[in-house]
Amino acid sequence: MPKIKVLEAFPNIGRAIPELEGLNISIYREIFENPWRILFRTDGAKVFVLAVFDGRRDLEEVIIKRLLFDVR
């Protein structure tokens, strides 16, 4: 069974995102489904998938690029 399907039954699985945890942001979690890195947050039993990244990419670089080039 894909790990993302497990979120339905166990919404609090995964780990805090290390890059954000260093900034004291702990409401987001992640799971890995090779090669994907799936970022999500929960609200009770609801799971909100926020992003799916290629796990081989540097998340900090992706976030910085998005902030710099996606500002409207």
HTML snippet that shows the backbone in 3Dmol.js (N, CA, C, O; Angstrom):
<script src="https://3Dmol.org/build/3Dmol-min.js"></script>
<div id="view" style="width:600px;height:400px;position:relative"></div>
<script>
const pdb = `
ATOM      1  N   MET A   1       0.852  -1.180   0.000  1.00  0.00           N
ATOM      2  CA  MET A   1       0.000   0.000   0.000  1.00  0.00           C
ATOM      3  C   MET A   1       0.898   1.243   0.000  1.00  0.00           C
ATOM      4  O   MET A   1       1.851   1.317   0.775  1.00  0.00           O
ATOM      5  N   PRO A   2       0.601   2.206  -0.855  1.00  0.00           N
ATOM      6  CA  PRO A   2       1.385   3.453  -0.852  1.00  0.00           C
ATOM      7  C   PRO A   2       1.274   4.162   0.494  1.00  0.00           C
ATOM      8  O   PRO A   2       0.220   4.160   1.130  1.00  0.00           O
ATOM      9  N   LYS A   3       2.372   4.759   0.908  1.00  0.00           N
ATOM     10  CA  LYS A   3       2.392   5.436   2.205  1.00  0.00           C
ATOM     11  C   LYS A   3       1.373   6.563   2.270  1.00  0.00           C
ATOM     12  O   LYS A   3       0.826   6.834   3.339  1.00  0.00           O
ATOM     13  N   ILE A   4       1.109   7.219   1.158  1.00  0.00           N
ATOM     14  CA  ILE A   4       0.162   8.331   1.183  1.00  0.00           C
ATOM     15  C   ILE A   4      -1.241   7.839   1.549  1.00  0.00           C
ATOM     16  O   ILE A   4      -2.012   8.579   2.159  1.00  0.00           O
ATOM     17  N   LYS A   5      -1.576   6.605   1.186  1.00  0.00           N
ATOM     18  CA  LYS A   5      -2.869   6.031   1.569  1.00  0.00           C
ATOM     19  C   LYS A   5      -2.940   5.776   3.066  1.00  0.00           C
ATOM     20  O   LYS A   5      -4.022   5.826   3.651  1.00  0.00           O
ATOM     21  N   VAL A   6      -1.799   5.503   3.691  1.00  0.00           N
ATOM     22  CA  VAL A   6      -1.752   5.248   5.131  1.00  0.00           C
ATOM     23  C   VAL A   6      -2.159   6.506   5.903  1.00  0.00           C
ATOM     24  O   VAL A   6      -2.630   6.408   7.036  1.00  0.00           O
ATOM     25  N   LEU A   7      -1.980   7.687   5.298  1.00  0.00           N
ATOM     26  CA  LEU A   7      -2.366   8.936   5.965  1.00  0.00           C
ATOM     27  C   LEU A   7      -3.848   8.967   6.317  1.00  0.00           C
ATOM     28  O   LEU A   7      -4.240   9.619   7.285  1.00  0.00           O
ATOM     29  N   GLU A   8      -4.676   8.269   5.541  1.00  0.00           N
ATOM     30  CA  GLU A   8      -6.110   8.234   5.836  1.00  0.00           C
ATOM     31  C   GLU A   8      -6.370   7.654   7.230  1.00  0.00           C
ATOM     32  O   GLU A   8      -7.193   8.172   7.984  1.00  0.00           O
ATOM     33  N   ALA A   9      -5.675   6.599   7.552  1.00  0.00           N
ATOM     34  CA  ALA A   9      -5.879   5.930   8.835  1.00  0.00           C
ATOM     35  C   ALA A   9      -4.990   6.491   9.940  1.00  0.00           C
ATOM     36  O   ALA A   9      -5.371   6.491  11.111  1.00  0.00           O
ATOM     37  N   PHE A  10      -3.806   6.970   9.565  1.00  0.00           N
ATOM     38  CA  PHE A  10      -2.833   7.457  10.542  1.00  0.00           C
ATOM     39  C   PHE A  10      -2.323   8.841  10.131  1.00  0.00           C
ATOM     40  O   PHE A  10      -1.204   8.957   9.632  1.00  0.00           O
ATOM     41  N   PRO A  11      -3.122   9.885  10.333  1.00  0.00           N
ATOM     42  CA  PRO A  11      -2.742  11.220   9.860  1.00  0.00           C
ATOM     43  C   PRO A  11      -1.527  11.825  10.559  1.00  0.00           C
ATOM     44  O   PRO A  11      -0.976  12.815  10.077  1.00  0.00           O
ATOM     45  N   ASN A  12      -1.100  11.256  11.681  1.00  0.00           N
ATOM     46  CA  ASN A  12       0.044  11.833  12.398  1.00  0.00           C
ATOM     47  C   ASN A  12       1.352  11.081  12.172  1.00  0.00           C
ATOM     48  O   ASN A  12       2.311  11.248  12.925  1.00  0.00           O
ATOM     49  N   ILE A  13       1.383  10.248  11.125  1.00  0.00           N
ATOM     50  CA  ILE A  13       2.650   9.569  10.838  1.00  0.00           C
ATOM     51  C   ILE A  13       3.620  10.563  10.212  1.00  0.00           C
ATOM     52  O   ILE A  13       3.287  11.725   9.983  1.00  0.00           O
ATOM     53  N   GLY A  14       4.788  10.091   9.952  1.00  0.00           N
ATOM     54  CA  GLY A  14       5.785  10.947   9.325  1.00  0.00           C
ATOM     55  C   GLY A  14       6.605  11.671  10.375  1.00  0.00           C
ATOM     56  O   GLY A  14       6.480  11.432  11.576  1.00  0.00           O
ATOM     57  N   ARG A  15       7.444  12.559   9.882  1.00  0.00           N
ATOM     58  CA  ARG A  15       8.323  13.293  10.793  1.00  0.00           C
ATOM     59  C   ARG A  15       8.170  14.780  10.537  1.00  0.00           C
ATOM     60  O   ARG A  15       7.688  15.208   9.488  1.00  0.00           O
ATOM     61  N   ALA A  16       8.593  15.550  11.522  1.00  0.00           N
ATOM     62  CA  ALA A  16       8.649  16.997  11.328  1.00  0.00           C
ATOM     63  C   ALA A  16       9.687  17.265  10.239  1.00  0.00           C
ATOM     64  O   ALA A  16      10.650  16.512  10.098  1.00  0.00           O
ATOM     65  N   ILE A  17       9.495  18.316   9.486  1.00  0.00           N
ATOM     66  CA  ILE A  17      10.394  18.647   8.388  1.00  0.00           C
ATOM     67  C   ILE A  17      11.630  19.337   8.970  1.00  0.00           C
ATOM     68  O   ILE A  17      11.523  20.432   9.522  1.00  0.00           O
ATOM     69  N   PRO A  18      12.798  18.708   8.850  1.00  0.00           N
ATOM     70  CA  PRO A  18      14.001  19.248   9.498  1.00  0.00           C
ATOM     71  C   PRO A  18      14.321  20.687   9.110  1.00  0.00           C
ATOM     72  O   PRO A  18      14.726  21.477   9.962  1.00  0.00           O
ATOM     73  N   GLU A  19      14.150  21.035   7.848  1.00  0.00           N
ATOM     74  CA  GLU A  19      14.463  22.391   7.391  1.00  0.00           C
ATOM     75  C   GLU A  19      13.570  23.435   8.055  1.00  0.00           C
ATOM     76  O   GLU A  19      13.993  24.571   8.268  1.00  0.00           O
ATOM     77  N   LEU A  20      12.340  23.053   8.381  1.00  0.00           N
ATOM     78  CA  LEU A  20      11.412  23.984   9.025  1.00  0.00           C
ATOM     79  C   LEU A  20      11.498  23.901  10.545  1.00  0.00           C
ATOM     80  O   LEU A  20      11.288  24.895  11.239  1.00  0.00           O
ATOM     81  N   GLU A  21      11.801  22.733  11.050  1.00  0.00           N
ATOM     82  CA  GLU A  21      11.923  22.542  12.491  1.00  0.00           C
ATOM     83  C   GLU A  21      13.022  23.450  13.056  1.00  0.00           C
ATOM     84  O   GLU A  21      12.910  23.944  14.178  1.00  0.00           O
ATOM     85  N   GLY A  22      14.078  23.664  12.275  1.00  0.00           N
ATOM     86  CA  GLY A  22      15.151  24.569  12.680  1.00  0.00           C
ATOM     87  C   GLY A  22      14.683  26.007  12.809  1.00  0.00           C
ATOM     88  O   GLY A  22      15.334  26.824  13.460  1.00  0.00           O
ATOM     89  N   LEU A  23      13.546  26.316  12.183  1.00  0.00           N
ATOM     90  CA  LEU A  23      12.946  27.657  12.267  1.00  0.00           C
ATOM     91  C   LEU A  23      11.780  27.686  13.257  1.00  0.00           C
ATOM     92  O   LEU A  23      10.999  28.637  13.285  1.00  0.00           O
ATOM     93  N   ASN A  24      11.673  26.630  14.067  1.00  0.00           N
ATOM     94  CA  ASN A  24      10.587  26.474  15.049  1.00  0.00           C
ATOM     95  C   ASN A  24       9.206  26.393  14.400  1.00  0.00           C
ATOM     96  O   ASN A  24       8.215  26.840  14.977  1.00  0.00           O
ATOM     97  N   ILE A  25       9.151  25.825  13.210  1.00  0.00           N
ATOM     98  CA  ILE A  25       7.885  25.583  12.522  1.00  0.00           C
ATOM     99  C   ILE A  25       7.674  24.077  12.542  1.00  0.00           C
ATOM    100  O   ILE A  25       8.375  23.335  11.854  1.00  0.00           O
ATOM    101  N   SER A  26       6.707  23.631  13.331  1.00  0.00           N
ATOM    102  CA  SER A  26       6.552  22.191  13.512  1.00  0.00           C
ATOM    103  C   SER A  26       5.173  21.663  13.130  1.00  0.00           C
ATOM    104  O   SER A  26       4.866  20.503  13.404  1.00  0.00           O
ATOM    105  N   ILE A  27       4.342  22.481  12.509  1.00  0.00           N
ATOM    106  CA  ILE A  27       2.991  22.006  12.161  1.00  0.00           C
ATOM    107  C   ILE A  27       2.971  21.182  10.876  1.00  0.00           C
ATOM    108  O   ILE A  27       1.965  20.551  10.552  1.00  0.00           O
ATOM    109  N   TYR A  28       4.084  21.191  10.148  1.00  0.00           N
ATOM    110  CA  TYR A  28       4.157  20.447   8.896  1.00  0.00           C
ATOM    111  C   TYR A  28       4.931  19.160   9.113  1.00  0.00           C
ATOM    112  O   TYR A  28       5.864  19.106   9.914  1.00  0.00           O
ATOM    113  N   ARG A  29       4.528  18.119   8.381  1.00  0.00           N
ATOM    114  CA  ARG A  29       5.165  16.819   8.496  1.00  0.00           C
ATOM    115  C   ARG A  29       5.483  16.318   7.096  1.00  0.00           C
ATOM    116  O   ARG A  29       5.057  16.904   6.101  1.00  0.00           O
ATOM    117  N   GLU A  30       6.229  15.237   7.032  1.00  0.00           N
ATOM    118  CA  GLU A  30       6.558  14.671   5.734  1.00  0.00           C
ATOM    119  C   GLU A  30       6.664  13.164   5.812  1.00  0.00           C
ATOM    120  O   GLU A  30       6.983  12.587   6.852  1.00  0.00           O
ATOM    121  N   ILE A  31       6.386  12.545   4.677  1.00  0.00           N
ATOM    122  CA  ILE A  31       6.628  11.118   4.490  1.00  0.00           C
ATOM    123  C   ILE A  31       7.362  10.979   3.160  1.00  0.00           C
ATOM    124  O   ILE A  31       7.337  11.880   2.322  1.00  0.00           O
ATOM    125  N   PHE A  32       8.007   9.846   2.987  1.00  0.00           N
ATOM    126  CA  PHE A  32       8.748   9.581   1.768  1.00  0.00           C
ATOM    127  C   PHE A  32       8.138   8.400   1.036  1.00  0.00           C
ATOM    128  O   PHE A  32       7.841   7.365   1.632  1.00  0.00           O
ATOM    129  N   GLU A  33       7.961   8.568  -0.238  1.00  0.00           N
ATOM    130  CA  GLU A  33       7.526   7.491  -1.135  1.00  0.00           C
ATOM    131  C   GLU A  33       8.466   7.605  -2.325  1.00  0.00           C
ATOM    132  O   GLU A  33       8.197   8.328  -3.284  1.00  0.00           O
ATOM    133  N   ASN A  34       9.574   6.875  -2.243  1.00  0.00           N
ATOM    134  CA  ASN A  34      10.672   7.053  -3.193  1.00  0.00           C
ATOM    135  C   ASN A  34      10.206   7.235  -4.621  1.00  0.00           C
ATOM    136  O   ASN A  34       9.388   6.446  -5.094  1.00  0.00           O
ATOM    137  N   PRO A  35      10.695   8.248  -5.331  1.00  0.00           N
ATOM    138  CA  PRO A  35      11.663   9.248  -4.895  1.00  0.00           C
ATOM    139  C   PRO A  35      11.005  10.506  -4.336  1.00  0.00           C
ATOM    140  O   PRO A  35      11.653  11.547  -4.227  1.00  0.00           O
ATOM    141  N   TRP A  36       9.742  10.419  -3.986  1.00  0.00           N
ATOM    142  CA  TRP A  36       8.973  11.609  -3.607  1.00  0.00           C
ATOM    143  C   TRP A  36       9.040  11.919  -2.119  1.00  0.00           C
ATOM    144  O   TRP A  36       9.098  11.026  -1.273  1.00  0.00           O
ATOM    145  N   ARG A  37       9.032  13.192  -1.837  1.00  0.00           N
ATOM    146  CA  ARG A  37       8.972  13.720  -0.473  1.00  0.00           C
ATOM    147  C   ARG A  37       7.641  14.452  -0.388  1.00  0.00           C
ATOM    148  O   ARG A  37       7.438  15.456  -1.071  1.00  0.00           O
ATOM    149  N   ILE A  38       6.734  13.954   0.447  1.00  0.00           N
ATOM    150  CA  ILE A  38       5.362  14.465   0.511  1.00  0.00           C
ATOM    151  C   ILE A  38       5.202  15.287   1.783  1.00  0.00           C
ATOM    152  O   ILE A  38       5.335  14.764   2.889  1.00  0.00           O
ATOM    153  N   LEU A  39       4.915  16.574   1.621  1.00  0.00           N
ATOM    154  CA  LEU A  39       4.760  17.494   2.743  1.00  0.00           C
ATOM    155  C   LEU A  39       3.274  17.689   3.004  1.00  0.00           C
ATOM    156  O   LEU A  39       2.491  17.897   2.077  1.00  0.00           O
ATOM    157  N   PHE A  40       2.894  17.620   4.281  1.00  0.00           N
ATOM    158  CA  PHE A  40       1.483  17.732   4.623  1.00  0.00           C
ATOM    159  C   PHE A  40       1.316  18.345   6.004  1.00  0.00           C
ATOM    160  O   PHE A  40       2.269  18.467   6.773  1.00  0.00           O
ATOM    161  N   ARG A  41       0.092  18.722   6.291  1.00  0.00           N
ATOM    162  CA  ARG A  41      -0.265  19.143   7.641  1.00  0.00           C
ATOM    163  C   ARG A  41      -1.620  18.518   7.949  1.00  0.00           C
ATOM    164  O   ARG A  41      -2.348  18.098   7.049  1.00  0.00           O
ATOM    165  N   THR A  42      -1.937  18.466   9.221  1.00  0.00           N
ATOM    166  CA  THR A  42      -3.211  17.871   9.622  1.00  0.00           C
ATOM    167  C   THR A  42      -4.047  18.889  10.382  1.00  0.00           C
ATOM    168  O   THR A  42      -3.535  19.847  10.962  1.00  0.00           O
ATOM    169  N   ASP A  43      -5.328  18.649  10.355  1.00  0.00           N
ATOM    170  CA  ASP A  43      -6.289  19.414  11.139  1.00  0.00           C
ATOM    171  C   ASP A  43      -7.296  18.390  11.641  1.00  0.00           C
ATOM    172  O   ASP A  43      -8.269  18.068  10.959  1.00  0.00           O
ATOM    173  N   GLY A  44      -7.049  17.891  12.833  1.00  0.00           N
ATOM    174  CA  GLY A  44      -7.871  16.799  13.349  1.00  0.00           C
ATOM    175  C   GLY A  44      -7.610  15.557  12.510  1.00  0.00           C
ATOM    176  O   GLY A  44      -6.466  15.127  12.366  1.00  0.00           O
ATOM    177  N   ALA A  45      -8.676  14.981  11.957  1.00  0.00           N
ATOM    178  CA  ALA A  45      -8.530  13.789  11.122  1.00  0.00           C
ATOM    179  C   ALA A  45      -8.289  14.141   9.658  1.00  0.00           C
ATOM    180  O   ALA A  45      -8.049  13.249   8.845  1.00  0.00           O
ATOM    181  N   LYS A  46      -8.347  15.418   9.310  1.00  0.00           N
ATOM    182  CA  LYS A  46      -8.132  15.838   7.922  1.00  0.00           C
ATOM    183  C   LYS A  46      -6.644  15.980   7.638  1.00  0.00           C
ATOM    184  O   LYS A  46      -5.881  16.453   8.480  1.00  0.00           O
ATOM    185  N   VAL A  47      -6.247  15.567   6.450  1.00  0.00           N
ATOM    186  CA  VAL A  47      -4.860  15.677   6.002  1.00  0.00           C
ATOM    187  C   VAL A  47      -4.834  16.557   4.763  1.00  0.00           C
ATOM    188  O   VAL A  47      -5.587  16.333   3.816  1.00  0.00           O
ATOM    189  N   PHE A  48      -3.971  17.552   4.776  1.00  0.00           N
ATOM    190  CA  PHE A  48      -3.813  18.452   3.642  1.00  0.00           C
ATOM    191  C   PHE A  48      -2.419  18.246   3.057  1.00  0.00           C
ATOM    192  O   PHE A  48      -1.422  18.600   3.686  1.00  0.00           O
ATOM    193  N   VAL A  49      -2.347  17.675   1.859  1.00  0.00           N
ATOM    194  CA  VAL A  49      -1.065  17.510   1.181  1.00  0.00           C
ATOM    195  C   VAL A  49      -0.724  18.862   0.580  1.00  0.00           C
ATOM    196  O   VAL A  49      -1.477  19.401  -0.230  1.00  0.00           O
ATOM    197  N   LEU A  50       0.415  19.404   0.983  1.00  0.00           N
ATOM    198  CA  LEU A  50       0.809  20.745   0.568  1.00  0.00           C
ATOM    199  C   LEU A  50       1.736  20.732  -0.636  1.00  0.00           C
ATOM    200  O   LEU A  50       1.684  21.634  -1.472  1.00  0.00           O
ATOM    201  N   ALA A  51       2.573  19.726  -0.729  1.00  0.00           N
ATOM    202  CA  ALA A  51       3.518  19.673  -1.838  1.00  0.00           C
ATOM    203  C   ALA A  51       4.080  18.264  -1.974  1.00  0.00           C
ATOM    204  O   ALA A  51       4.160  17.503  -1.011  1.00  0.00           O
ATOM    205  N   VAL A  52       4.460  17.952  -3.187  1.00  0.00           N
ATOM    206  CA  VAL A  52       5.157  16.708  -3.473  1.00  0.00           C
ATOM    207  C   VAL A  52       6.416  17.103  -4.239  1.00  0.00           C
ATOM    208  O   VAL A  52       6.334  17.660  -5.334  1.00  0.00           O
ATOM    209  N   PHE A  53       7.569  16.815  -3.663  1.00  0.00           N
ATOM    210  CA  PHE A  53       8.853  17.189  -4.249  1.00  0.00           C
ATOM    211  C   PHE A  53       9.648  15.945  -4.595  1.00  0.00           C
ATOM    212  O   PHE A  53       9.484  14.895  -3.974  1.00  0.00           O
ATOM    213  N   ASP A  54      10.497  16.072  -5.577  1.00  0.00           N
ATOM    214  CA  ASP A  54      11.476  15.038  -5.857  1.00  0.00           C
ATOM    215  C   ASP A  54      12.424  15.028  -4.659  1.00  0.00           C
ATOM    216  O   ASP A  54      13.071  16.037  -4.379  1.00  0.00           O
ATOM    217  N   GLY A  55      12.513  13.925  -3.965  1.00  0.00           N
ATOM    218  CA  GLY A  55      13.309  13.825  -2.748  1.00  0.00           C
ATOM    219  C   GLY A  55      14.793  14.030  -2.953  1.00  0.00           C
ATOM    220  O   GLY A  55      15.535  14.207  -1.986  1.00  0.00           O
ATOM    221  N   ARG A  56      15.236  14.009  -4.192  1.00  0.00           N
ATOM    222  CA  ARG A  56      16.655  14.217  -4.476  1.00  0.00           C
ATOM    223  C   ARG A  56      16.999  15.702  -4.563  1.00  0.00           C
ATOM    224  O   ARG A  56      18.173  16.065  -4.632  1.00  0.00           O
ATOM    225  N   ARG A  57      15.987  16.557  -4.559  1.00  0.00           N
ATOM    226  CA  ARG A  57      16.232  17.995  -4.627  1.00  0.00           C
ATOM    227  C   ARG A  57      16.364  18.574  -3.227  1.00  0.00           C
ATOM    228  O   ARG A  57      15.850  18.018  -2.256  1.00  0.00           O
ATOM    229  N   ASP A  58      17.049  19.678  -3.145  1.00  0.00           N
ATOM    230  CA  ASP A  58      17.243  20.380  -1.883  1.00  0.00           C
ATOM    231  C   ASP A  58      15.987  21.205  -1.594  1.00  0.00           C
ATOM    232  O   ASP A  58      15.684  22.149  -2.324  1.00  0.00           O
ATOM    233  N   LEU A  59      15.265  20.856  -0.545  1.00  0.00           N
ATOM    234  CA  LEU A  59      14.005  21.519  -0.225  1.00  0.00           C
ATOM    235  C   LEU A  59      14.191  23.011   0.021  1.00  0.00           C
ATOM    236  O   LEU A  59      13.373  23.820  -0.418  1.00  0.00           O
ATOM    237  N   GLU A  60      15.253  23.377   0.713  1.00  0.00           N
ATOM    238  CA  GLU A  60      15.488  24.801   0.976  1.00  0.00           C
ATOM    239  C   GLU A  60      15.650  25.578  -0.325  1.00  0.00           C
ATOM    240  O   GLU A  60      15.146  26.693  -0.451  1.00  0.00           O
ATOM    241  N   GLU A  61      16.343  25.000  -1.276  1.00  0.00           N
ATOM    242  CA  GLU A  61      16.529  25.657  -2.573  1.00  0.00           C
ATOM    243  C   GLU A  61      15.189  25.825  -3.289  1.00  0.00           C
ATOM    244  O   GLU A  61      14.915  26.877  -3.868  1.00  0.00           O
ATOM    245  N   VAL A  62      14.364  24.791  -3.247  1.00  0.00           N
ATOM    246  CA  VAL A  62      13.053  24.844  -3.901  1.00  0.00           C
ATOM    247  C   VAL A  62      12.196  25.932  -3.272  1.00  0.00           C
ATOM    248  O   VAL A  62      11.560  26.711  -3.982  1.00  0.00           O
ATOM    249  N   ILE A  63      12.174  25.991  -1.949  1.00  0.00           N
ATOM    250  CA  ILE A  63      11.362  26.995  -1.247  1.00  0.00           C
ATOM    251  C   ILE A  63      11.859  28.401  -1.558  1.00  0.00           C
ATOM    252  O   ILE A  63      11.055  29.298  -1.814  1.00  0.00           O
ATOM    253  N   ILE A  64      13.161  28.602  -1.539  1.00  0.00           N
ATOM    254  CA  ILE A  64      13.721  29.929  -1.821  1.00  0.00           C
ATOM    255  C   ILE A  64      13.376  30.352  -3.243  1.00  0.00           C
ATOM    256  O   ILE A  64      12.968  31.492  -3.464  1.00  0.00           O
ATOM    257  N   LYS A  65      13.531  29.458  -4.202  1.00  0.00           N
ATOM    258  CA  LYS A  65      13.187  29.794  -5.590  1.00  0.00           C
ATOM    259  C   LYS A  65      11.716  30.153  -5.708  1.00  0.00           C
ATOM    260  O   LYS A  65      11.354  31.098  -6.410  1.00  0.00           O
ATOM    261  N   ARG A  66      10.878  29.403  -5.027  1.00  0.00           N
ATOM    262  CA  ARG A  66       9.443  29.670  -5.097  1.00  0.00           C
ATOM    263  C   ARG A  66       9.125  31.040  -4.498  1.00  0.00           C
ATOM    264  O   ARG A  66       8.317  31.792  -5.043  1.00  0.00           O
ATOM    265  N   LEU A  67       9.763  31.352  -3.383  1.00  0.00           N
ATOM    266  CA  LEU A  67       9.542  32.661  -2.744  1.00  0.00           C
ATOM    267  C   LEU A  67      10.051  33.799  -3.612  1.00  0.00           C
ATOM    268  O   LEU A  67       9.406  34.843  -3.710  1.00  0.00           O
ATOM    269  N   LEU A  68      11.209  33.605  -4.247  1.00  0.00           N
ATOM    270  CA  LEU A  68      11.811  34.669  -5.034  1.00  0.00           C
ATOM    271  C   LEU A  68      11.133  34.883  -6.386  1.00  0.00           C
ATOM    272  O   LEU A  68      11.012  36.016  -6.853  1.00  0.00           O
ATOM    273  N   PHE A  69      10.696  33.798  -7.005  1.00  0.00           N
ATOM    274  CA  PHE A  69      10.195  33.909  -8.364  1.00  0.00           C
ATOM    275  C   PHE A  69       8.695  33.767  -8.504  1.00  0.00           C
ATOM    276  O   PHE A  69       8.157  33.979  -9.591  1.00  0.00           O
ATOM    277  N   ASP A  70       8.011  33.418  -7.439  1.00  0.00           N
ATOM    278  CA  ASP A  70       6.567  33.241  -7.514  1.00  0.00           C
ATOM    279  C   ASP A  70       5.829  34.348  -6.771  1.00  0.00           C
ATOM    280  O   ASP A  70       4.621  34.245  -6.557  1.00  0.00           O
ATOM    281  N   VAL A  71       6.525  35.390  -6.379  1.00  0.00           N
ATOM    282  CA  VAL A  71       5.884  36.498  -5.671  1.00  0.00           C
ATOM    283  C   VAL A  71       5.114  37.325  -6.693  1.00  0.00           C
ATOM    284  O   VAL A  71       5.640  37.654  -7.756  1.00  0.00           O
ATOM    285  N   ARG A  72       3.894  37.652  -6.374  1.00  0.00           N
ATOM    286  CA  ARG A  72       3.063  38.429  -7.319  1.00  0.00           C
ATOM    287  C   ARG A  72       2.804  39.794  -6.737  1.00  0.00           C
ATOM    288  O   ARG A  72       2.128  40.613  -7.361  1.00  0.00           O
TER     289      ARG A  72
END
`;
const viewer = $3Dmol.createViewer("view");
viewer.addModel(pdb, "pdb");
viewer.setStyle({}, {cartoon: {color: "spectrum"}});
viewer.zoomTo();
viewer.render();
</script>
